[in-house]
Amino acid sequence: MAVRPKPGGRLSEFLADMRLQRRRQQEMGEMAIYKFRTITLKGQASELAGDSVGGTKLEKVMDATIISTVKHLKARFSSLLGESASGSDTTKAVKCFNIFNHDSWPENQEDLVDHGADDLAFLLDHFSTVLRRNGVNTDLAKEEFVGLKLLIARMFKDKTYLSLWELMLTREPYCSQYKNILHLVHIMLVLPVSAAVCERGFSAQKRIKSDTRASLHSDTVEDLIRISVEGPSLEDFDARESVGSWFSQGQRSRRPNYMSWPSEGHVTAIEDSP
């Protein structure tokens, strides 16, 4: 971002429009007047129409914004970046999950066998309650981890992080053969990095279960919250299948036009009648 605007981003589109205006004005010999969405731009508008934004006030503001953004991102995710001064078990557990990042594994097979053994032992102890509840054998998990590393290094080293674990968690024989160690992968993939999702859920609940809809059943409220938080946007949602299901699966016949509002023409006819 500090080197160039995001390709196809709003700033790129704005600068491209400014350059287009400059070329048109030069071709027609007009006075340099730049506009953006019908608004005439003043000040350093002509400088923004150049081939770069170097030396402009915009560049200084961009640099300050980028530096501030990076600073706060590092502060927010310091535990993941290994820059936190906190020595809590939770922070260490998050860092230990790096043993499942196959891009950081050693190339030598002998080193790979022992790679991450101490971190794995810590994770098995830290999540021991959850693992025992799900019937995980920790001794087998340690053996499976060695075999899993060798398998991935031999056959799946070129896969991306997400596609690799999707394959291991959903395809046979991997999900059964390495079921104990994959419990830790499950835990790793659902670790939240913030409480934003929970906050959005509370906001959706307040919006859905208002004072005028306080009698909604709890299952209905949960379904509506899931649709609001996780469902597709109105622009992408095709309601035909849902409407068809609503018509066909009801215990009683559906009457969508029962007691419907009269049409505008019908209301006019009533008003004009003697």
C-alpha positions as CSV (number, residue, x, y, z in Angstrom):
1,M,0.0,0.0,0.0
2,A,2.9,2.4,0.7
3,V,4.4,1.7,-2.8
4,R,1.2,1.9,-4.9
5,P,-2.6,1.9,-4.4
6,K,-4.5,-1.4,-4.5
7,P,-5.1,-2.4,-8.1
8,G,-8.8,-1.9,-8.8
9,G,-9.4,-0.2,-5.5
10,R,-11.2,3.1,-5.1
11,L,-8.1,5.2,-4.9
12,S,-6.8,3.6,-8.1
13,E,-10.1,4.3,-9.8
14,F,-10.0,7.9,-8.6
15,L,-6.4,8.5,-9.8
16,A,-7.2,6.9,-13.2
17,D,-10.2,9.2,-13.6
18,M,-8.0,12.2,-12.8
19,R,-5.4,11.2,-15.4
20,L,-8.2,10.7,-18.0
21,Q,-9.5,14.2,-17.3
22,R,-6.0,15.6,-17.7
23,R,-5.5,13.9,-21.1
24,R,-8.9,15.0,-22.4
25,Q,-8.2,18.6,-21.3
26,Q,-4.7,18.5,-23.0
27,E,-6.2,17.2,-26.2
28,M,-8.9,19.8,-26.3
29,G,-6.7,22.6,-25.0
30,E,-9.0,23.4,-22.2
31,M,-8.2,24.9,-18.8
32,A,-7.3,22.3,-16.2
33,I,-10.4,21.9,-14.1
34,Y,-10.8,18.5,-12.3
35,K,-14.0,17.1,-11.0
36,F,-15.0,14.1,-9.0
37,R,-18.6,13.1,-8.9
38,T,-19.6,16.5,-10.2
39,I,-17.6,18.3,-7.5
40,T,-14.9,20.6,-8.6
41,L,-11.6,19.8,-6.9
42,K,-9.3,22.5,-5.8
43,G,-5.8,22.8,-4.2
44,Q,-3.5,20.0,-5.4
45,A,-5.9,18.4,-7.8
46,S,-3.6,18.9,-10.7
47,E,-0.8,17.1,-8.9
48,L,-3.0,14.1,-8.3
49,A,-3.6,13.9,-12.0
50,G,0.1,13.2,-12.6
51,D,1.6,9.8,-13.1
52,S,2.3,9.4,-9.4
53,V,1.2,11.0,-6.1
54,G,4.8,11.4,-4.9
55,G,5.4,14.6,-3.0
56,T,1.8,15.5,-2.6
57,K,-0.2,16.0,0.6
58,L,-2.1,12.9,-0.2
59,E,1.1,10.8,-0.1
60,K,1.9,12.2,3.4
61,V,-1.6,11.4,4.7
62,M,-1.4,7.9,3.1
63,D,2.0,7.2,4.7
64,A,0.7,8.3,8.1
65,T,-2.4,6.2,7.8
66,I,-0.5,3.1,6.8
67,I,2.1,3.5,9.6
68,S,-0.8,3.9,12.1
69,T,-2.6,0.9,10.7
70,V,0.4,-1.4,10.8
71,K,1.2,-0.3,14.4
72,H,-2.3,-1.1,15.6
73,L,-2.4,-4.4,13.8
74,K,0.8,-5.5,15.4
75,A,-0.6,-4.4,18.8
76,R,-3.8,-6.3,18.2
77,F,-2.2,-9.5,17.0
78,S,1.1,-9.4,18.9
79,S,0.5,-12.8,20.4
80,L,0.3,-14.3,16.9
81,L,3.4,-12.4,15.8
82,G,5.5,-13.4,18.8
83,E,5.9,-9.8,19.9
84,S,3.8,-10.0,23.1
85,A,5.4,-9.5,26.4
86,S,2.7,-11.6,28.0
87,G,3.7,-15.1,29.1
88,S,0.2,-16.5,29.6
89,D,-0.6,-20.1,28.7
90,T,-3.2,-18.9,26.2
91,T,-0.6,-16.8,24.3
92,K,1.8,-19.7,24.3
93,A,-0.9,-22.1,23.0
94,V,-1.7,-19.8,20.1
95,K,2.0,-19.6,19.2
96,C,2.4,-23.4,19.5
97,F,-0.2,-24.0,16.8
98,N,2.5,-22.9,14.4
99,I,3.6,-26.6,14.3
100,F,0.7,-27.2,11.9
101,N,2.0,-24.6,9.4
102,H,3.7,-27.0,6.9
103,D,5.4,-24.0,5.2
104,S,7.6,-23.6,8.3
105,W,8.6,-27.3,8.6
106,P,12.3,-28.2,8.1
107,E,13.2,-29.8,4.8
108,N,15.4,-32.5,6.3
109,Q,13.4,-35.6,7.2
110,E,15.3,-36.4,10.4
111,D,14.7,-32.9,11.7
112,L,11.0,-33.1,10.6
113,V,10.4,-36.1,12.8
114,D,11.2,-34.3,16.0
115,H,9.9,-30.9,14.8
116,G,7.3,-29.4,17.2
117,A,7.4,-32.2,19.7
118,D,7.6,-29.9,22.7
119,D,4.9,-27.6,21.4
120,L,2.7,-30.5,20.7
121,A,3.1,-31.8,24.3
122,F,2.1,-28.3,25.6
123,L,-1.0,-28.2,23.4
124,L,-2.1,-31.7,24.5
125,D,-1.7,-30.7,28.1
126,H,-3.3,-27.2,27.6
127,F,-6.4,-28.7,25.9
128,S,-6.4,-31.9,27.9
129,T,-10.0,-31.4,29.2
130,V,-11.5,-30.9,25.8
131,L,-9.5,-33.7,24.3
132,R,-10.4,-36.2,26.9
133,R,-14.1,-35.3,26.6
134,N,-13.9,-36.2,22.9
135,G,-12.1,-39.5,23.5
136,V,-8.7,-38.4,22.2
137,N,-5.7,-40.7,23.0
138,T,-2.8,-38.3,23.6
139,D,-0.1,-41.0,23.2
140,L,-1.6,-41.9,19.8
141,A,-1.8,-38.2,18.9
142,K,2.0,-37.9,19.3
143,E,2.6,-40.9,17.0
144,E,0.0,-39.7,14.5
145,F,1.7,-36.3,14.3
146,V,4.9,-37.8,13.2
147,G,3.2,-39.8,10.4
148,L,1.1,-36.9,9.4
149,K,4.2,-34.7,9.0
150,L,5.9,-37.2,6.8
151,L,2.8,-37.8,4.7
152,I,2.3,-34.1,4.1
153,A,6.0,-33.5,3.3
154,R,5.9,-36.3,0.8
155,M,2.6,-35.8,-0.9
156,F,0.9,-32.5,-0.1
157,K,3.7,-30.0,0.4
158,D,2.5,-27.8,-2.5
159,K,-1.1,-27.4,-1.0
160,T,-2.2,-24.2,0.6
161,Y,-2.9,-24.0,4.3
162,L,-6.7,-24.1,4.0
163,S,-6.9,-26.7,1.3
164,L,-4.5,-29.0,3.1
165,W,-6.5,-29.2,6.4
166,E,-9.8,-29.3,4.5
167,L,-8.5,-32.4,2.8
168,M,-7.2,-34.0,6.0
169,L,-10.4,-33.3,8.0
170,T,-12.9,-34.5,5.3
171,R,-11.3,-37.2,3.2
172,E,-10.7,-40.9,4.0
173,P,-8.5,-42.5,5.1
174,Y,-6.8,-39.4,6.5
175,C,-9.6,-38.2,8.8
176,S,-9.8,-41.7,10.4
177,Q,-6.1,-42.6,10.4
178,Y,-5.1,-39.3,12.1
179,K,-8.3,-38.6,14.0
180,N,-6.5,-38.0,17.4
181,I,-4.1,-35.3,16.2
182,L,-6.7,-33.8,13.9
183,H,-8.7,-32.8,17.0
184,L,-6.1,-30.2,17.7
185,V,-6.4,-29.0,14.1
186,H,-10.1,-28.6,14.7
187,I,-9.4,-26.5,17.8
188,M,-6.9,-24.4,15.9
189,L,-9.3,-23.6,13.0
190,V,-12.0,-22.3,15.3
191,L,-9.9,-20.1,17.6
192,P,-11.4,-16.6,17.4
193,V,-9.1,-13.7,16.9
194,S,-11.7,-11.2,18.1
195,A,-15.2,-11.0,19.6
196,A,-16.6,-9.1,16.6
197,V,-18.7,-12.1,15.5
198,C,-20.3,-12.3,19.0
199,E,-21.0,-8.6,19.0
200,R,-22.7,-8.8,15.6
201,G,-24.8,-11.7,16.9
202,F,-26.0,-9.6,19.8
203,S,-26.8,-6.7,17.5
204,A,-28.8,-9.0,15.2
205,Q,-30.7,-10.3,18.2
206,K,-31.7,-6.8,19.3
207,R,-32.8,-6.0,15.8
208,I,-34.8,-9.2,15.3
209,K,-36.4,-9.7,18.8
210,S,-37.8,-6.2,19.3
211,D,-40.6,-5.1,21.6
212,T,-43.1,-5.8,18.9
213,R,-41.8,-9.3,18.2
214,A,-41.1,-10.5,21.8
215,S,-43.2,-13.7,21.4
216,L,-40.9,-15.3,18.8
217,H,-39.9,-18.9,19.6
218,S,-36.3,-19.4,20.5
219,D,-35.7,-21.7,17.5
220,T,-37.1,-19.0,15.2
221,V,-34.9,-16.4,16.8
222,E,-31.8,-18.5,16.3
223,D,-32.7,-19.3,12.7
224,L,-33.3,-15.6,11.9
225,I,-30.0,-14.6,13.7
226,R,-28.1,-17.2,11.6
227,I,-29.6,-15.9,8.4
228,S,-28.8,-12.3,9.4
229,V,-25.2,-13.0,10.4
230,E,-24.2,-15.8,8.1
231,G,-26.7,-15.8,5.3
232,P,-26.2,-14.3,1.8
233,S,-27.1,-10.7,1.0
234,L,-30.5,-9.8,-0.4
235,E,-28.9,-9.2,-3.8
236,D,-27.4,-12.7,-4.0
237,F,-30.4,-14.6,-2.4
238,D,-32.8,-16.4,-4.8
239,A,-36.1,-16.8,-2.8
240,R,-37.9,-19.1,-5.2
241,E,-36.8,-22.3,-3.5
242,S,-37.8,-21.0,-0.1
243,V,-41.1,-19.7,-1.3
244,G,-41.8,-23.1,-3.0
245,S,-40.9,-24.9,0.3
246,W,-43.2,-22.5,2.2
247,F,-46.1,-23.3,-0.2
248,S,-45.7,-27.1,-0.2
249,Q,-44.6,-28.0,3.3
250,G,-47.3,-26.3,5.4
251,Q,-49.9,-28.4,7.3
252,R,-52.6,-26.0,6.1
253,S,-53.1,-24.4,2.7
254,R,-51.3,-21.1,2.1
255,R,-53.3,-18.0,1.3
256,P,-50.7,-15.3,0.4
257,N,-53.4,-12.9,-0.9
258,Y,-55.8,-13.3,2.1
259,M,-56.7,-9.9,3.5
260,S,-54.1,-8.3,1.3
261,W,-54.0,-4.5,0.8
262,P,-56.2,-3.4,-2.1
263,S,-54.5,-2.2,-5.3
264,E,-54.1,1.5,-6.0
265,G,-56.6,1.2,-8.9
266,H,-59.2,-0.5,-6.6
267,V,-58.8,2.2,-4.0
268,T,-59.4,4.9,-6.6
269,A,-62.5,3.2,-7.9
270,I,-63.9,3.0,-4.4
271,E,-63.2,6.7,-3.7
272,D,-64.9,7.7,-7.0
273,S,-68.0,5.6,-6.5
274,P,-71.2,7.5,-5.4
